[in-house]
Amino acid sequence: PSPLGSLRVDRVTSADVARLHHYRRKTPTDANRMLALLGKMFALSETWGLRPPNSNPTKGIKKFEEGQREDRYLSDIELARLGDALRDGGEDPYAVAAIRLLVLTGARRSEILNAKWTDVDLKASILKVARPKEKKAKRIRLAPPALTVLDELAREKGNPYIIAGRREGRPFIGLTKVWERVRAAAGLNDVRIHDLRHPHASVAVAGGASLPVIAAPLGHQQITTTE
């Protein structure tokens, strides 16, 4: 890959960015997101006078085509296999708790990993998630199984995060690698971490919950997204 990290920001060329983008071609969605992020970074560098105007090296680089991927839902049998893999895999207990909470709450990965104990209202069975663009926090209702996960999780002294990391005072890092091992053990190699949100919604649908009720924990602003 192009060693962008070793180059001055004003020395990076379109050829450098194109090589890096091409290197990530096996994961086209990630490659395109990286390209968009670089585009924003170089635009800011022009604003700050670190590059000449209209010199953004990401301009003209064509994005990869991204295949349409259907959402993946887990059956009862697959959820049972996942439970066995989490219980018997010997993984970090905080990583295991994070995966269980994703399944049980429908929350996003970032919402679970960044959640602090002060965000939890155990009496009301609510997890409050701050939303930077909105004044009102998102409220995720915690069902009894989710509360059990929290109740069984040790609180690390000096660490405010529910899913505590190995570094003092920091959240857990490396959930993707843990998930890759867990899903392999459970025979769920085509399931992404993002797909773990779906059981919560599908169970709610089967139970007769309305779309607005289902949309709330998922954080959907539009009902059409939930549909």
N, C-alpha and C positions, 0 to 999 in steps of 0.2 A: 504493500500500500504506500501511497505517497506520504512521506514523513512531514506532514504539515506542521506538527508540533515543533519541529526544529527550524522552521522558516520564520523570518520576520513577516508580519502581516502584510506589508507592502511588497513582499517578494513572491507571494503566492500567485501562481498563474492558473489560467483555465485548464491547462494541461495537467497541473498537479491535482486539481479538484476532479477532473475527468478520470484520472487514473484511480483515485480513491473511490469514486462512485462505481467505476467498473469492477473494482476489487470486491465490492459488496453485492455484485449482481445476483448471487444465489439467494439473497434475501431482498428482493426488489422493494418491498414496502419500507423496510428499515433503511435501505440505500436512499430512497427518495426523501424520507424524513430527514436523514442526515444532510442531504443536499439543501433542503429547505432551511434547516437550522444554520448551515454555513452561509446561505444567502442572506439571512437576517444578520448574522455576525459581521459579514463584510459590508453590508449596508450601514450598520452602525459605525464601523471603522471609518467609512467615508465621512459620516456626520461628525465624528470626533477628530477628523483631520489626520487619520493614520494611513489613509490611502487617497489617491487622487480621485476626484469626482468621476462618476460613471465608469469605474474600473472593476466593478464586482465580478470576480472570476467565475461565479456560478452561472452567469447569464449565458444563454445559448446551449447549456448542457441539457440534453433531452432526458426526461425522467423515464424510468423503466415502466413497462406495462405491468399493472398489478392484477393478478387473477382474482376474481370474485370468490371469496371464501364464505361458505355457508356456516352459520352458527352451529356449534356442536353442543348437543345435549347429552347428559349422562343418564343412563337407565338406572333402575334400582339396583340391579346386579353390579353395574359398574361403580356405583356409589359405595356398595358394600366392599368391593375390591379396593377402592381407594381408602376406605376406613381401615382395612387390614394392613395396607401398605404404610399408612401413617402410624399405625400402632406398633408395627413390627419392624419398621425400617431403621430404627436407631438414629433418626435425624434430630437436629437441634429442636428442643421442645418449643421454642418460640416460633420457629419456622413451621412446625406442625400446627401450632395454634393459629398462625396466620392463614394457613390453607383451610383449616376448619372454619374459621370466621368468614372467609370469602364465600364458602359454600352456604353457610348458615345465615348470612346477612344480605348477600347480593351487592355488597359494597365493592368499590374499586380497590385494586391492589394498593395504590398510593394512599387511599383513605385508611386502610387497615394498618399499613406500615408506619404512617405518620401519626396515628392516633396516640393520644396520651391518656394517662389514667384520669387526669382532670377533665377529660372530654366525656367521661362515662358517668351517667346518672343511674346508679344501680336501682334506686327506689322506683324510678320511672321506667326502667329498662330501656334507656335511650343512649345512643352514641351520637354525640354532636360533632359534625364535621364542618370546619370553617370553609367558606367559599370566597376566595379573594375578590371576585367580581360582584359579590352580593353581600349585603349587610347581615342578612339572616342566615344562620348556620343550617346546614342540612341535618335532619334528624333521622337516624336509622334505628328502628325499633329492634330491640334484642329479644329474641324468643328464648324460652328456657334453655334449649341446648347451647345457644351462644353464651348465655349467662354462666352456664356450667363451665364452658371453656375458660372464661375469664376468671371464675372462682378458683379453678385448679391451677392457674398460671401464677408463678412466683413473681413478686414485685422486686425488681433489682434495686438495691439501695443506691440512690444518687442518679437513677435513670428514670426520667419521666415517661418514657415510651412503653406502651403495652407490649409491643413486640420488640423487646430489648435486643440490642446488638452486642457484639463482643467488646466494642470500644465503649469506655465509660461515658454515659450520658448520650449515647447515640442509638438510633433505631437499627433494626436488623438489616444487613446488606447481604445479598446473594441468594434471594428467594428463588430466582430463576433456575439456578443450578440445583437447588434442593428439589424443585418441582420436576426437573428433568429426571432425577433419580427416582422420585416417588412415582411418577407416571409410568416409567419403565417397569417398575416393580408391580404396578397395578395393571399393566397391559393397556395403558391409555396413551400411547405414543402420539396420537393425533389431537390430543386435548391441550389447549393453551391455558395459561393461568386465567386469561380473560374469560374463558368458557366456564370457569367455576362459579361465575355469577348466575348462570342460567338455571341451575337446579332450584334456586330460591324463587325465581320468577315462575318456572313451570309448575312447581308445587303450589304456588299461590293461585295460579290459573286453575289448576285442578280442584282447588278448594273453593272456587267460586269468587275469588277476590276481584274487585273492579280494577280497571286499567289505571285510574289515578292512584289507587292504593299501592299497586305494584310498581308504578313509576317512581314513587317517592324514594324508597331505599336505593333504587338503581340510579337515581339522580338524573332522570330524563326530564328535560324541559318540555319536550313535545310528546304528546300521547302517541303520535304516529311512530315515533322511535320505539316505544314500548310494544306497539302492535307488531 
